[in-house]
Amino acid sequence: MDDTVKLAIRMIESREPHQIVTANPIMVMSAVESPSFLNLLQKADLVVPDGAGVVWAANYVGNPVAERVTGFDLLHRLMQLSELKGWKVFLLGASPEMMEAAVSNIKRQYPALQLVGYRDGYFQADEDQQVIENIRKHQPDILLIGRSADKQEPWIAQHKEQLHVPIIMGVGGSFDVLSGKLKRAPKIFLKLRLEWFYRLLQEPWRYKRMLELPKFVFKVIREKEKVQKP
């Protein structure tokens, strides 16, 4: 996490646009099945191991990462730094009601934060230019986007240069947690790497997405066996 934060500081100081991807097993499986999504991940400026499954897989294949860097925790580190350094933040995503609640809680937790703008994530492709112009008008240093992964990462990759924000990061359902609608998993679930299960208990409709998790495990095991064969 500390290395990630140091790199984030350099990204902002460079004033060039960067995409940070917080990778989980479901996103990795999407990359396996979609060449375009794989290309998107490979072109990202930084991919951090958000999911516990990604950390396990890295260790299992003998290429371990130092630690898990969750998007939610990184979001808070960036908020803390923004208060100290005077960075401007823009939020994009979730429903209007959810975003209003999230913004209210963020302002309460980070009173010195320059939260220069926000809007919900329910817009169509023909509204992209309007959304981009609104973001550019506020000249944020950090843009946090909470949409579904199939929309979030491709949208960032497509419009990164036009947005010209030093750090653009997809945060998935983080605004739902920040709004208070969802609770983050208790420490025991985090320790046991069962955060996905706690999320499923709160949102049972996500079960179809969770079916990708066993596929990911089997894929990692098979790929390691292939490499080990003489």
CYANA upper distance limits for C-alpha pairs under 8 A (distance plus 0.5 A):
  1 MET  CA      5 VAL  CA      6.72
  1 MET  CA     67 GLU  CA      7.98
  1 MET  CA     68 ARG  CA      8.21
  1 MET  CA     69 VAL  CA      6.10
  1 MET  CA     74 LEU  CA      7.85
  2 ASP  CA      6 LYS  CA      6.76
  3 ASP  CA      7 LEU  CA      6.73
  4 THR  CA      8 ALA  CA      6.62
  5 VAL  CA      9 ILE  CA      6.77
  5 VAL  CA     74 LEU  CA      8.24
  5 VAL  CA     77 ARG  CA      7.97
  5 VAL  CA     78 LEU  CA      8.06
  6 LYS  CA     10 ARG  CA      7.04
  7 LEU  CA     11 MET  CA      6.71
  8 ALA  CA     12 ILE  CA      6.85
  8 ALA  CA    167 ILE  CA      7.82
  9 ILE  CA     13 GLU  CA      6.71
 10 ARG  CA     14 SER  CA      6.61
 11 MET  CA     15 ARG  CA      7.26
 11 MET  CA     16 GLU  CA      7.44
 11 MET  CA     17 PRO  CA      8.26
 11 MET  CA     18 HIS  CA      7.41
 11 MET  CA    166 PRO  CA      6.47
 11 MET  CA    167 ILE  CA      7.27
 12 ILE  CA     16 GLU  CA      7.82
 12 ILE  CA    141 ASP  CA      7.00
 12 ILE  CA    166 PRO  CA      5.47
 12 ILE  CA    167 ILE  CA      7.07
 14 SER  CA    166 PRO  CA      7.91
 15 ARG  CA    165 VAL  CA      7.93
 15 ARG  CA    166 PRO  CA      5.77
 16 GLU  CA    164 HIS  CA      7.15
 16 GLU  CA    165 VAL  CA      7.51
 16 GLU  CA    166 PRO  CA      5.66
 17 PRO  CA    160 LYS  CA      6.89
 17 PRO  CA    161 GLU  CA      6.86
 17 PRO  CA    163 LEU  CA      8.20
 17 PRO  CA    164 HIS  CA      5.43
 17 PRO  CA    165 VAL  CA      5.42
 17 PRO  CA    166 PRO  CA      4.62
 17 PRO  CA    167 ILE  CA      6.62
 17 PRO  CA    168 ILE  CA      7.87
 18 HIS  CA     44 ALA  CA      8.07
 18 HIS  CA     45 ASP  CA      6.20
 18 HIS  CA     46 LEU  CA      8.45
 18 HIS  CA    160 LYS  CA      7.78
 18 HIS  CA    165 VAL  CA      7.75
 18 HIS  CA    166 PRO  CA      5.99
 18 HIS  CA    167 ILE  CA      5.57
 18 HIS  CA    168 ILE  CA      6.55
 19 GLN  CA     44 ALA  CA      5.97
 19 GLN  CA     45 ASP  CA      5.85
 19 GLN  CA     46 LEU  CA      7.12
 19 GLN  CA    156 ILE  CA      7.61
 19 GLN  CA    157 ALA  CA      7.69
 19 GLN  CA    160 LYS  CA      7.72
 19 GLN  CA    167 ILE  CA      6.68
 19 GLN  CA    168 ILE  CA      5.50
 19 GLN  CA    169 MET  CA      6.40
 20 ILE  CA     44 ALA  CA      6.94
 20 ILE  CA     45 ASP  CA      6.56
 20 ILE  CA     46 LEU  CA      5.33
 20 ILE  CA     47 VAL  CA      6.37
 20 ILE  CA     48 VAL  CA      8.07
 20 ILE  CA    167 ILE  CA      7.57
 20 ILE  CA    168 ILE  CA      6.73
 20 ILE  CA    169 MET  CA      5.36
 20 ILE  CA    170 GLY  CA      7.68
 21 VAL  CA     41 LEU  CA      7.93
 21 VAL  CA     44 ALA  CA      7.31
 21 VAL  CA     46 LEU  CA      6.71
 21 VAL  CA     47 VAL  CA      5.17
 21 VAL  CA     48 VAL  CA      6.80
 21 VAL  CA    153 GLU  CA      7.95
 21 VAL  CA    169 MET  CA      6.74
 21 VAL  CA    170 GLY  CA      6.87
 22 THR  CA     47 VAL  CA      6.37
 22 THR  CA     48 VAL  CA      5.55
 22 THR  CA     49 PRO  CA      6.71
 22 THR  CA     50 ASP  CA      5.58
 22 THR  CA     69 VAL  CA      8.41
 22 THR  CA     70 THR  CA      7.41
 22 THR  CA     71 GLY  CA      6.13
 22 THR  CA    169 MET  CA      8.34
 22 THR  CA    170 GLY  CA      7.57
 22 THR  CA    171 VAL  CA      7.95
 23 ALA  CA     27 MET  CA      6.61
 23 ALA  CA     28 VAL  CA      7.47
 23 ALA  CA     47 VAL  CA      6.87
 23 ALA  CA     48 VAL  CA      6.48
 23 ALA  CA     49 PRO  CA      5.88
 23 ALA  CA     50 ASP  CA      5.67
 23 ALA  CA     51 GLY  CA      6.91
 23 ALA  CA     54 VAL  CA      7.99
 24 ASN  CA     28 VAL  CA      6.90
 24 ASN  CA     49 PRO  CA      7.23
 24 ASN  CA     50 ASP  CA      6.00
 24 ASN  CA     51 GLY  CA      4.69
 24 ASN  CA     52 ALA  CA      8.03
 24 ASN  CA     53 GLY  CA      7.43
 24 ASN  CA     54 VAL  CA      6.53
 25 PRO  CA     29 MET  CA      6.65
 25 PRO  CA     51 GLY  CA      6.93
 25 PRO  CA     53 GLY  CA      6.45
 25 PRO  CA     54 VAL  CA      6.44
 25 PRO  CA    212 GLU  CA      8.11
 25 PRO  CA    213 LEU  CA      6.94
 25 PRO  CA    216 PHE  CA      6.79
 26 ILE  CA     30 SER  CA      6.77
 26 ILE  CA    209 ARG  CA      7.79
 26 ILE  CA    210 MET  CA      8.23
 26 ILE  CA    212 GLU  CA      6.45
 26 ILE  CA    213 LEU  CA      7.18
 26 ILE  CA    216 PHE  CA      8.14
 27 MET  CA     31 ALA  CA      6.82
 27 MET  CA    149 ALA  CA      7.90
 28 VAL  CA     32 VAL  CA      6.87
 28 VAL  CA    216 PHE  CA      8.42
 29 MET  CA     33 GLU  CA      6.82
 29 MET  CA    212 GLU  CA      7.56
 29 MET  CA    215 LYS  CA      8.47
 29 MET  CA    216 PHE  CA      6.87
 30 SER  CA     34 SER  CA      6.31
 30 SER  CA     37 PHE  CA      7.23
 30 SER  CA     38 LEU  CA      8.16
 31 ALA  CA     35 PRO  CA      6.84
 31 ALA  CA     36 SER  CA      8.07
 31 ALA  CA     37 PHE  CA      5.50
 31 ALA  CA     38 LEU  CA      4.69
 31 ALA  CA     39 ASN  CA      8.43
 31 ALA  CA     41 LEU  CA      8.16
 32 VAL  CA     38 LEU  CA      7.32
 34 SER  CA     38 LEU  CA      6.79
 35 PRO  CA     39 ASN  CA      6.60
 36 SER  CA     40 LEU  CA      6.73
 37 PHE  CA     41 LEU  CA      6.85
 37 PHE  CA    154 PRO  CA      8.08
 38 LEU  CA     42 GLN  CA      6.72
 39 ASN  CA     43 LYS  CA      6.69
 40 LEU  CA     44 ALA  CA      6.84
 40 LEU  CA    153 GLU  CA      8.30
 40 LEU  CA    154 PRO  CA      7.61
 40 LEU  CA    157 ALA  CA      7.32
 41 LEU  CA     47 VAL  CA      7.89
 44 ALA  CA    157 ALA  CA      8.20
 48 VAL  CA     68 ARG  CA      8.36
 48 VAL  CA     69 VAL  CA      6.54
 48 VAL  CA     70 THR  CA      8.19
 49 PRO  CA     54 VAL  CA      6.35
 49 PRO  CA     55 VAL  CA      6.74
 49 PRO  CA     65 VAL  CA      8.40
 49 PRO  CA     67 GLU  CA      8.40
 49 PRO  CA     68 ARG  CA      6.03
 49 PRO  CA     69 VAL  CA      6.06
 49 PRO  CA     70 THR  CA      7.45
 50 ASP  CA     54 VAL  CA      7.71
 50 ASP  CA     68 ARG  CA      6.44
 50 ASP  CA     69 VAL  CA      5.65
 50 ASP  CA     70 THR  CA      4.68
 50 ASP  CA     71 GLY  CA      6.54
 51 GLY  CA     55 VAL  CA      7.28
 51 GLY  CA     68 ARG  CA      7.72
 51 GLY  CA     70 THR  CA      7.49
 52 ALA  CA     56 TRP  CA      6.73
 52 ALA  CA     68 ARG  CA      7.28
 52 ALA  CA    193 ARG  CA      6.33
 53 GLY  CA     57 ALA  CA      6.53
 53 GLY  CA    217 VAL  CA      8.42
 54 VAL  CA     58 ALA  CA      6.65
 55 VAL  CA     59 ASN  CA      6.83
 55 VAL  CA     64 PRO  CA      7.65
 55 VAL  CA     65 VAL  CA      7.00
 55 VAL  CA     67 GLU  CA      7.71
 55 VAL  CA     68 ARG  CA      6.75
 56 TRP  CA     60 TYR  CA      6.48
 57 ALA  CA     61 VAL  CA      6.70
 57 ALA  CA    217 VAL  CA      8.27
 57 ALA  CA    220 VAL  CA      6.99
 58 ALA  CA     62 GLY  CA      6.87
 58 ALA  CA     63 ASN  CA      5.59
 58 ALA  CA     64 PRO  CA      5.18
 58 ALA  CA     65 VAL  CA      6.92
 59 ASN  CA     63 ASN  CA      6.17
 59 ASN  CA     64 PRO  CA      4.69
 59 ASN  CA     65 VAL  CA      7.58
 60 TYR  CA     64 PRO  CA      8.16
 61 VAL  CA    220 VAL  CA      8.27
 61 VAL  CA    224 LYS  CA      6.58
 69 VAL  CA     73 ASP  CA      7.69
 69 VAL  CA     74 LEU  CA      7.36
 70 THR  CA     74 LEU  CA      6.62
 71 GLY  CA     75 LEU  CA      6.41
 71 GLY  CA    171 VAL  CA      6.40
 72 PHE  CA     76 HIS  CA      7.06
 72 PHE  CA    171 VAL  CA      7.43
 72 PHE  CA    174 SER  CA      6.60
 73 ASP  CA     77 ARG  CA      6.83
 74 LEU  CA     78 LEU  CA      6.65
 75 LEU  CA     79 MET  CA      6.75
 75 LEU  CA    171 VAL  CA      8.20
 76 HIS  CA     80 GLN  CA      6.68
 77 ARG  CA     81 LEU  CA      6.71
 78 LEU  CA     82 SER  CA      6.45
 79 MET  CA     83 GLU  CA      6.86
 79 MET  CA    110 TYR  CA      7.83
 79 MET  CA    113 LEU  CA      7.63
 80 GLN  CA     84 LEU  CA      7.07
 80 GLN  CA    110 TYR  CA      7.90
 81 LEU  CA     85 LYS  CA      6.46
 81 LEU  CA     87 TRP  CA      8.23
 82 SER  CA     86 GLY  CA      5.81
 82 SER  CA     87 TRP  CA      4.96
 82 SER  CA     88 LYS  CA      7.31
 82 SER  CA     89 VAL  CA      8.17
 82 SER  CA    113 LEU  CA      6.81
 82 SER  CA    114 GLN  CA      8.02
 83 GLU  CA     87 TRP  CA      7.38
 83 GLU  CA    110 TYR  CA      7.58
 83 GLU  CA    112 ALA  CA      5.92
 83 GLU  CA    113 LEU  CA      5.18
 83 GLU  CA    114 GLN  CA      7.70
 86 GLY  CA    113 LEU  CA      7.73
 86 GLY  CA    114 GLN  CA      7.25
 87 TRP  CA    113 LEU  CA      8.29
 87 TRP  CA    114 GLN  CA      7.15
 87 TRP  CA    140 PRO  CA      7.91
 87 TRP  CA    141 ASP  CA      6.27
 87 TRP  CA    142 ILE  CA      7.98
 88 LYS  CA    113 LEU  CA      7.99
 88 LYS  CA    114 GLN  CA      5.47
 88 LYS  CA    115 LEU  CA      6.52
 88 LYS  CA    116 VAL  CA      6.64
 88 LYS  CA    139 GLN  CA      8.03
 88 LYS  CA    140 PRO  CA      5.19
 88 LYS  CA    141 ASP  CA      5.66
 88 LYS  CA    142 ILE  CA      6.93
 89 VAL  CA    113 LEU  CA      8.36
 89 VAL  CA    114 GLN  CA      6.72
 89 VAL  CA    115 LEU  CA      5.41
 89 VAL  CA    116 VAL  CA      6.40
 89 VAL  CA    117 GLY  CA      7.74
 89 VAL  CA    140 PRO  CA      5.71
 89 VAL  CA    141 ASP  CA      6.55
 89 VAL  CA    142 ILE  CA      5.36
 89 VAL  CA    143 LEU  CA      6.47
 89 VAL  CA    144 LEU  CA      8.19
 90 PHE  CA    115 LEU  CA      6.55
 90 PHE  CA    116 VAL  CA      6.29
 90 PHE  CA    117 GLY  CA      5.40
 90 PHE  CA    118 TYR  CA      6.00
 90 PHE  CA    135 ILE  CA      7.71
 90 PHE  CA    138 HIS  CA      8.43
 90 PHE  CA    140 PRO  CA      6.44
 90 PHE  CA    142 ILE  CA      6.87
 90 PHE  CA    143 LEU  CA      5.43
 90 PHE  CA    144 LEU  CA      6.94
 91 LEU  CA    117 GLY  CA      6.99
 91 LEU  CA    118 TYR  CA      5.01
 91 LEU  CA    119 ARG  CA      7.09
 91 LEU  CA    143 LEU  CA      6.45
 91 LEU  CA    144 LEU  CA      5.55
 91 LEU  CA    145 ILE  CA      6.63
 92 LEU  CA    118 TYR  CA      6.07
 92 LEU  CA    119 ARG  CA      5.67
 92 LEU  CA    120 ASP  CA      6.18
 92 LEU  CA    121 GLY  CA      6.28
 92 LEU  CA    143 LEU  CA      7.95
 92 LEU  CA    144 LEU  CA      6.69
 92 LEU  CA    145 ILE  CA      5.23
 92 LEU  CA    146 GLY  CA      6.72
 93 GLY  CA     99 MET  CA      7.65
 93 GLY  CA    119 ARG  CA      7.03
 93 GLY  CA    120 ASP  CA      5.02
 93 GLY  CA    121 GLY  CA      4.06
 93 GLY  CA    122 TYR  CA      7.67
 93 GLY  CA    145 ILE  CA      6.04
 93 GLY  CA    146 GLY  CA      4.91
 93 GLY  CA    147 ARG  CA      5.89
 93 GLY  CA    175 PHE  CA      8.09
 94 ALA  CA     98 MET  CA      6.55
 94 ALA  CA     99 MET  CA      6.47
 94 ALA  CA    120 ASP  CA      5.79
 94 ALA  CA    121 GLY  CA      5.64
 94 ALA  CA    122 TYR  CA      7.73
 94 ALA  CA    146 GLY  CA      6.60
 94 ALA  CA    147 ARG  CA      6.89
 94 ALA  CA    173 GLY  CA      8.30
 94 ALA  CA    175 PHE  CA      7.10
 94 ALA  CA    176 ASP  CA      7.74
 95 SER  CA     99 MET  CA      6.51
 95 SER  CA    120 ASP  CA      5.69
 95 SER  CA    121 GLY  CA      6.91
 95 SER  CA    122 TYR  CA      7.22
 96 PRO  CA    100 GLU  CA      6.69
 96 PRO  CA    119 ARG  CA      7.55
 96 PRO  CA    120 ASP  CA      5.52
 97 GLU  CA    101 ALA  CA      6.88
 98 MET  CA    102 ALA  CA      6.63
 98 MET  CA    175 PHE  CA      7.60
 98 MET  CA    176 ASP  CA      6.96
 98 MET  CA    179 SER  CA      6.30
 98 MET  CA    181 LYS  CA      8.26
 99 MET  CA    103 VAL  CA      6.48
 99 MET  CA    118 TYR  CA      8.27
 99 MET  CA    119 ARG  CA      7.64
 99 MET  CA    120 ASP  CA      6.80
 99 MET  CA    175 PHE  CA      7.20
 99 MET  CA    179 SER  CA      7.40
100 GLU  CA    104 SER  CA      6.70
100 GLU  CA    179 SER  CA      8.23
101 ALA  CA    105 ASN  CA      6.83
101 ALA  CA    178 LEU  CA      8.24
101 ALA  CA    179 SER  CA      5.19
101 ALA  CA    180 GLY  CA      8.00
102 ALA  CA    106 ILE  CA      6.59
102 ALA  CA    175 PHE  CA      6.38
102 ALA  CA    176 ASP  CA      7.85
102 ALA  CA    177 VAL  CA      8.41
102 ALA  CA    178 LEU  CA      5.40
102 ALA  CA    179 SER  CA      4.25
102 ALA  CA    180 GLY  CA      7.84
103 VAL  CA    107 LYS  CA      6.58
103 VAL  CA    179 SER  CA      7.97
104 SER  CA    108 ARG  CA      6.84
104 SER  CA    179 SER  CA      8.44
105 ASN  CA    109 GLN  CA      6.68
105 ASN  CA    178 LEU  CA      7.23
105 ASN  CA    179 SER  CA      7.13
106 ILE  CA    110 TYR  CA      6.29
106 ILE  CA    111 PRO  CA      8.32
106 ILE  CA    178 LEU  CA      7.76
107 LYS  CA    111 PRO  CA      5.55
107 LYS  CA    112 ALA  CA      8.41
107 LYS  CA    113 LEU  CA      7.62
107 LYS  CA    115 LEU  CA      8.46
116 VAL  CA    138 HIS  CA      6.77
116 VAL  CA    140 PRO  CA      7.60
117 GLY  CA    135 ILE  CA      8.05
117 GLY  CA    138 HIS  CA      7.42
121 GLY  CA    146 GLY  CA      7.71
121 GLY  CA    147 ARG  CA      6.76
123 PHE  CA    127 GLU  CA      6.66
123 PHE  CA    128 ASP  CA      7.97
124 GLN  CA    128 ASP  CA      7.34
127 GLU  CA    131 VAL  CA      6.86
128 ASP  CA    132 ILE  CA      6.59
129 GLN  CA    133 GLU  CA      6.57
130 GLN  CA    134 ASN  CA      6.74
131 VAL  CA    135 ILE  CA      6.85
132 ILE  CA    136 ARG  CA      6.65
132 ILE  CA    162 GLN  CA      8.15
132 ILE  CA    163 LEU  CA      6.61
133 GLU  CA    137 LYS  CA      6.53
134 ASN  CA    138 HIS  CA      7.31
135 ILE  CA    139 GLN  CA      7.15
135 ILE  CA    140 PRO  CA      7.80
135 ILE  CA    163 LEU  CA      7.75
136 ARG  CA    140 PRO  CA      7.86
136 ARG  CA    163 LEU  CA      6.64
136 ARG  CA    164 HIS  CA      8.10
136 ARG  CA    165 VAL  CA      8.45
139 GLN  CA    165 VAL  CA      7.85
140 PRO  CA    165 VAL  CA      6.85
141 ASP  CA    165 VAL  CA      6.22
141 ASP  CA    166 PRO  CA      6.04
141 ASP  CA    167 ILE  CA      6.93
142 ILE  CA    165 VAL  CA      6.87
142 ILE  CA    166 PRO  CA      6.87
142 ILE  CA    167 ILE  CA      5.32
142 ILE  CA    168 ILE  CA      6.48
142 ILE  CA    169 MET  CA      8.42
143 LEU  CA    165 VAL  CA      7.28
143 LEU  CA    167 ILE  CA      6.71
143 LEU  CA    168 ILE  CA      5.24
143 LEU  CA    169 MET  CA      6.92
144 LEU  CA    168 ILE  CA      6.48
144 LEU  CA    169 MET  CA      5.63
144 LEU  CA    170 GLY  CA      6.40
144 LEU  CA    171 VAL  CA      6.89
145 ILE  CA    152 GLN  CA      7.33
145 ILE  CA    168 ILE  CA      7.99
145 ILE  CA    169 MET  CA      6.67
145 ILE  CA    170 GLY  CA      5.19
145 ILE  CA    171 VAL  CA      6.24
145 ILE  CA    172 GLY  CA      7.71
146 GLY  CA    152 GLN  CA      7.42
146 GLY  CA    170 GLY  CA      6.29
146 GLY  CA    171 VAL  CA      5.41
146 GLY  CA    172 GLY  CA      4.93
146 GLY  CA    173 GLY  CA      6.47
146 GLY  CA    174 SER  CA      7.28
146 GLY  CA    175 PHE  CA      7.08
147 ARG  CA    151 LYS  CA      6.86
147 ARG  CA    152 GLN  CA      5.58
147 ARG  CA    170 GLY  CA      7.98
147 ARG  CA    171 VAL  CA      8.14
147 ARG  CA    172 GLY  CA      6.01
147 ARG  CA    173 GLY  CA      7.74
148 SER  CA    152 GLN  CA      6.15
148 SER  CA    172 GLY  CA      6.57
148 SER  CA    173 GLY  CA      8.37
149 ALA  CA    153 GLU  CA      6.39
149 ALA  CA    170 GLY  CA      8.41
149 ALA  CA    172 GLY  CA      7.14
150 ASP  CA    154 PRO  CA      7.33
151 LYS  CA    155 TRP  CA      6.37
152 GLN  CA    156 ILE  CA      6.81
152 GLN  CA    170 GLY  CA      6.67
152 GLN  CA    172 GLY  CA      8.21
153 GLU  CA    157 ALA  CA      6.68
153 GLU  CA    170 GLY  CA      7.02
154 PRO  CA    158 GLN  CA      6.49
155 TRP  CA    159 HIS  CA      6.66
156 ILE  CA    160 LYS  CA      5.86
156 ILE  CA    168 ILE  CA      7.67
156 ILE  CA    170 GLY  CA      8.44
159 HIS  CA    163 LEU  CA      6.46
160 LYS  CA    164 HIS  CA      6.61
160 LYS  CA    165 VAL  CA      7.93
160 LYS  CA    168 ILE  CA      8.11
171 VAL  CA    175 PHE  CA      8.28
173 GLY  CA    177 VAL  CA      7.38
174 SER  CA    178 LEU  CA      6.63
175 PHE  CA    179 SER  CA      6.35
176 ASP  CA    180 GLY  CA      7.06
176 ASP  CA    181 LYS  CA      6.11
176 ASP  CA    182 LEU  CA      6.19
177 VAL  CA    181 LYS  CA      6.48
177 VAL  CA    182 LEU  CA      5.14
177 VAL  CA    183 LYS  CA      6.11
177 VAL  CA    184 ARG  CA      6.90
178 LEU  CA    182 LEU  CA      8.40
182 LEU  CA    202 GLN  CA      7.71
184 ARG  CA    199 ARG  CA      8.45
185 ALA  CA    189 PHE  CA      6.44
185 ALA  CA    190 LEU  CA      7.02
185 ALA  CA    195 GLU  CA      6.11
185 ALA  CA    198 TYR  CA      6.38
185 ALA  CA    199 ARG  CA      7.77
186 PRO  CA    190 LEU  CA      7.05
187 LYS  CA    191 LYS  CA      6.49
188 ILE  CA    192 LEU  CA      6.67
189 PHE  CA    193 ARG  CA      6.47
189 PHE  CA    194 LEU  CA      5.34
189 PHE  CA    195 GLU  CA      5.91
189 PHE  CA    198 TYR  CA      7.66
190 LEU  CA    194 LEU  CA      6.45
190 LEU  CA    195 GLU  CA      5.95
194 LEU  CA    198 TYR  CA      7.05
195 GLU  CA    199 ARG  CA      6.76
196 TRP  CA    200 LEU  CA      6.70
196 TRP  CA    210 MET  CA      8.41
197 PHE  CA    201 LEU  CA      6.79
198 TYR  CA    202 GLN  CA      7.08
199 ARG  CA    203 GLU  CA      6.58
200 LEU  CA    204 PRO  CA      5.53
200 LEU  CA    205 TRP  CA      8.14
200 LEU  CA    206 ARG  CA      6.68
200 LEU  CA    207 TYR  CA      7.16
206 ARG  CA    210 MET  CA      6.97
207 TYR  CA    211 LEU  CA      6.98
208 LYS  CA    212 GLU  CA      8.22
211 LEU  CA    215 LYS  CA      7.65
212 GLU  CA    216 PHE  CA      6.64
213 LEU  CA    217 VAL  CA      6.94
214 PRO  CA    218 PHE  CA      6.75
215 LYS  CA    219 LYS  CA      6.51
216 PHE  CA    220 VAL  CA      6.71
217 VAL  CA    221 ILE  CA      6.80
218 PHE  CA    222 ARG  CA      6.53
219 LYS  CA    223 GLU  CA      6.54
220 VAL  CA    224 LYS  CA      6.73
221 ILE  CA    225 GLU  CA      6.81
222 ARG  CA    226 LYS  CA      6.75
223 GLU  CA    227 VAL  CA      6.89
224 LYS  CA    228 GLN  CA      6.75
225 GLU  CA    229 LYS  CA      6.80
